[in-house]
Every structure is written in structure tokens, then in C-alpha cells.
Amino acid sequence: MEIASLKQVVSAEEWQLRVDLAACYRLVALYGWSDLVFTHISARIPGPEHHFLINPYGLMFDEITASSLVKVDQQCNKVIDSPFPVNPAGFTIHSCIHAVRDDAGCVLHTHSRAGVAVSAQKCGVLPISQQSTFVLASLAYHEYEGVALREDERPRLQADLGSATFLMLRNHGLLTVGKTIPDAFLSMYTFENTCRIQIDAQAGGELVHVNPKIMEGMAQVMKTVTAGQGANIAWPALIRKLDRVDASYQK
């Protein structure tokens, strides 16, 4: 499907955000975290209007381009005309987080097999891998309330997330919040691998848990390891990888 380019319609800042968000959708598809057309990633456009970009409902993640992303306001009104609808559950989840988290430049939500599997375990994330120690340093949980369509769920979701980076939606999936699109993607990469490792490890023998003393001060360890720039280090390499596969997300 041909979508008219918005490159000359929007600001340079918004266009770059669109390109990065479209790339994020393509990378989620490339790594196998998508669920047909049913999950969502949003990015807030800087400015007092609190507009944000979200996927056109009905496109596979490997079809999404910078111009096909839908720009909406806090009431889910389209700011720029689009032939595509917006996933109502996606709007509920993302709009309520963007409304209370000024640092939430990007919100990434998945229904991956491993993520849903761990979300259904009473124990939640176990401290059994290096990856899990990063997640557990900033992890929250939200109980399942059915498909996220009801307005009254919003304050509970906001309260459960609090200031965390990682949110496990019980019986549902995973969610990460990032200051930038690369931040949210790298956090989801870590979250997803944490869950995959846990499911694989549980299929074997007795588990060895990370010493609780190591868990203390993990936030500082993360800053030391990456100088707070982990996403910025990985993102250019991810874009090069994506461009080798298919650069059409930039349209």
C-alpha cells in the first residue's frame, strides 16, 4: 500500500522521530516479538500539545513506515488525517502512561510468547540471570483486568507503573518505558531475553538464584557499564542491521 510521504509536511524533529519509531516497529518484527497487528509502540512528540505517534491498526509491523504512523492527541483524535484506525486498547495503555510520565518519550508493549509465559507465573521474574538483575532493578507489575478498554483501569495502571522502567502486565505481556525510542527498545530487548532465559532454565534442573547482595546497587552498575548510554551505543548498529534487511521504513 502506497502512503503519501509526510516528510515535507511535518517538522524535521517529528520526521526523525517517525523514522526512529518506524525502525523500532521493524526491529520488533525482526526479533520476533510482534503479535500480528495487535501490539503497539508509541512515541511522544515534544511540545505542549502532548501529541504522540502510534501504529496504524491493521498493518503488520514489518510494513510500517515513517509516514504511515498515526499522530493522535490525548483524546485519540487524529491530528493528521490517516486512512488507518488506532487500536483502542493500545490508545488506552499508551495515552495514560504518556499523561503521567514526563520521561516517557517512548512506550513499548509486546505479547511475546516468553513474556506472556512469565507474566502468568506467580513468581514473576526470578533473579537467575545477569539480564534479570537489570530488569529487577526497576520492575513493576499490573494485574490483569481484561482487554485494556476501560477508562477506570487507567489510574490503577499508572499507579502500578509508578517510576519503573519495566512493567509486567499479568497474563498479558511486557511493557517498557524509555526517555527515547532506543532506550525503550534496549530495555525490551533485555526484558524479553530475561523471560526467554527463565523459561529455558525452568525446563532444566534446580535453579541458582543471584546473590541478593549483587542486586543491591544495580542501577549504579548499569550506569557504570554503559555510562548511561547503552541504547545510544547499540541503536546505530541496530539501524545498520535493519538497513541491510529493508530500509523502506524511512519512507
C-alpha positions in Angstrom: 0.0 0.0 0.0 1.4 3.4 -1.0 1.3 6.1 1.7 1.9 9.7 0.8 5.2 10.9 2.3 4.8 13.3 5.3 8.5 14.4 5.2 7.7 17.8 3.8 4.5 18.2 6.0 5.9 17.7 9.5 8.9 19.3 11.2 12.4 17.9 10.9 12.2 16.8 14.6 9.0 15.0 14.1 10.2 13.3 10.9 13.3 11.9 12.7 11.0 10.7 15.5 8.8 9.0 12.9 11.8 7.3 11.2 13.1 6.0 14.5 9.7 4.8 15.6 9.1 3.0 12.3 12.6 1.5 12.7 11.6 0.3 16.1 8.5 -1.4 14.8 10.6 -3.1 12.1 13.1 -4.3 14.7 10.4 -5.7 16.9 9.2 -7.7 13.9 12.7 -8.7 13.0 13.4 -10.1 16.5 10.1 -12.0 16.6 8.3 -10.0 19.3 5.3 -8.9 17.3 1.8 -10.4 17.6 0.4 -9.9 14.1 -1.1 -6.4 14.3 -2.1 -6.4 17.9 0.6 -4.8 20.0 1.8 -1.2 19.9 4.7 1.2 20.4 4.2 4.9 20.8 6.4 8.0 20.8 5.6 11.4 22.2 6.2 14.4 20.0 7.9 17.2 22.0 5.7 20.1 22.7 2.8 21.3 24.9 0.1 19.6 22.8 1.1 16.1 24.2 0.6 14.5 20.8 2.1 11.1 20.1 2.7 8.7 17.3 1.3 5.1 17.3 0.9 2.3 14.7 -1.7 2.3 12.0 -4.1 -0.5 13.2 -4.1 -3.2 10.5 -0.5 -3.0 9.3 2.0 -5.7 10.2 5.0 -4.3 12.0 7.3 -5.1 9.0 5.0 -2.9 6.8 5.1 0.3 9.0 6.8 3.4 7.6 7.6 6.8 9.0 4.7 8.3 7.0 2.1 5.6 7.9 2.4 6.3 11.7 -0.8 7.9 13.1 -0.5 11.2 15.0 -3.1 11.5 17.8 -3.9 13.7 20.7 -4.8 12.7 24.2 -8.4 12.1 23.2 -7.4 9.8 20.3 -8.3 12.4 17.7 -6.1 12.2 14.6 -4.0 15.3 14.3 -3.1 14.4 10.7 -5.6 12.6 8.5 -4.9 8.9 8.1 -6.8 6.1 6.4 -6.0 3.8 9.3 -7.7 3.5 12.7 -5.9 3.3 16.0 -6.0 0.2 18.2 -8.4 1.3 21.1 -6.6 -0.9 23.7 -3.3 0.5 22.5 -4.5 4.0 22.9 -5.8 3.4 26.5 -2.5 1.9 27.7 -0.2 4.4 25.9 -2.1 7.6 26.5 -2.5 7.0 30.2 1.3 6.5 30.6 2.2 9.5 28.5 -0.2 11.5 30.6 1.7 11.0 33.9 5.3 10.1 32.9 7.1 13.2 31.5 10.1 11.0 31.0 8.1 8.6 28.8 9.3 9.6 25.3 8.5 6.0 24.2 6.3 3.2 25.5 6.8 -0.2 24.0 4.3 -3.1 24.6 4.6 -6.7 23.5 2.7 -10.0 23.7 5.7 -12.3 23.1 5.5 -16.0 24.0 8.1 -15.9 26.7 6.9 -12.6 28.1 3.3 -13.8 28.4 4.5 -17.1 29.9 6.5 -15.4 32.7 3.6 -12.9 33.3 1.4 -15.9 34.0 3.9 -17.3 36.7 3.1 -16.4 40.3 6.8 -15.9 41.0 7.2 -13.3 38.2 10.7 -12.5 37.1 13.3 -14.6 39.0 16.9 -13.4 39.8 18.5 -16.2 37.8 20.4 -14.3 35.1 22.5 -11.2 34.6 19.7 -9.9 32.3 17.2 -10.4 35.1 19.2 -8.3 37.5 18.8 -5.2 35.2 15.1 -5.8 35.0 14.6 -6.4 38.7 16.3 -3.1 39.4 13.2 -1.2 38.1 10.3 -3.7 37.7 6.6 -3.3 38.5 3.5 -5.5 38.0 -0.1 -4.8 36.9 -2.8 -7.3 37.5 -4.9 -8.5 34.5 -8.2 -6.7 34.1 -9.2 -7.9 30.7 -8.6 -6.2 27.4 -7.5 -2.6 28.3 -10.5 -0.7 27.1 -12.0 0.8 30.3 -11.2 4.3 31.5 -11.3 3.2 35.1 -8.3 1.0 34.7 -6.1 3.9 33.7 -5.3 5.2 37.3 -4.5 1.7 38.5 -2.1 1.1 35.6 -0.5 4.5 36.2 -0.1 3.8 39.9 1.3 0.3 39.4 3.9 1.5 36.9 5.0 4.4 39.1 8.5 5.4 38.1 9.5 1.9 36.9 11.2 1.2 33.5 9.8 -2.3 33.2 6.1 -3.3 33.7 4.9 -6.9 33.6 1.2 -7.0 32.7 0.0 -10.1 34.4 -1.4 -12.8 32.0 -0.9 -10.3 29.2 2.7 -9.3 28.3 5.6 -6.9 28.7 5.9 -3.1 28.6 8.9 -0.8 28.8 9.2 3.0 29.2 12.1 4.9 27.8 13.2 8.5 27.6 13.9 7.8 23.9 12.9 5.2 21.4 16.4 3.5 21.6 16.1 3.4 25.4 12.7 1.7 25.3 13.9 -0.8 22.7 17.0 -1.8 24.5 15.0 -2.2 27.7 12.6 -4.5 25.9 15.5 -6.5 24.5 16.7 -7.1 28.0 13.2 -7.8 29.3 12.4 -10.3 26.6 15.7 -12.2 27.0 15.2 -12.3 30.7 11.9 -14.1 30.1 13.3 -16.4 27.5 16.2 -17.4 29.7 13.8 -18.0 32.6 11.5 -20.3 30.7 14.5 -22.2 29.3 16.1 -22.5 32.7 12.9 -23.8 34.3 12.9 -26.7 31.8 16.2 -28.0 33.4 17.3 -28.7 36.9 17.3 -26.8 40.1 17.8 -23.1 39.6 20.6 -21.0 41.1 19.5 -17.5 42.2 21.8 -14.5 42.0 23.1 -13.5 45.4 20.8 -10.7 46.9 23.8 -8.6 47.7 24.6 -8.4 44.0 21.1 -7.0 43.4 21.9 -4.0 45.6 23.1 -1.0 43.7 22.2 -2.5 40.2 21.1 0.9 39.0 24.6 2.3 39.6 26.2 -0.8 38.0 24.1 -0.2 34.8 25.3 3.4 34.6 28.9 2.3 35.1 28.8 -0.5 32.4 27.3 1.7 29.7 28.0 5.2 31.0 24.2 5.7 30.8 24.5 5.5 27.0 23.7 1.8 26.4 20.9 2.5 24.0 22.9 5.1 22.1 25.7 2.6 21.7 23.5 -0.2 20.4 21.0 1.8 18.3 23.3 2.8 15.4 24.3 -0.8 15.0 20.7 -1.9 15.0 19.8 0.7 12.3 22.7 -0.6 10.2 21.4 -4.2 10.6 17.8 -3.1 9.7 19.0 -1.1 6.6 20.8 -4.3 5.4 17.5 -6.1 5.6 15.0 -3.5 4.4 15.3 0.3 4.5 11.8 1.1 3.4 10.7 2.1 6.9 12.3 5.5 6.2 9.6 6.4 3.6 
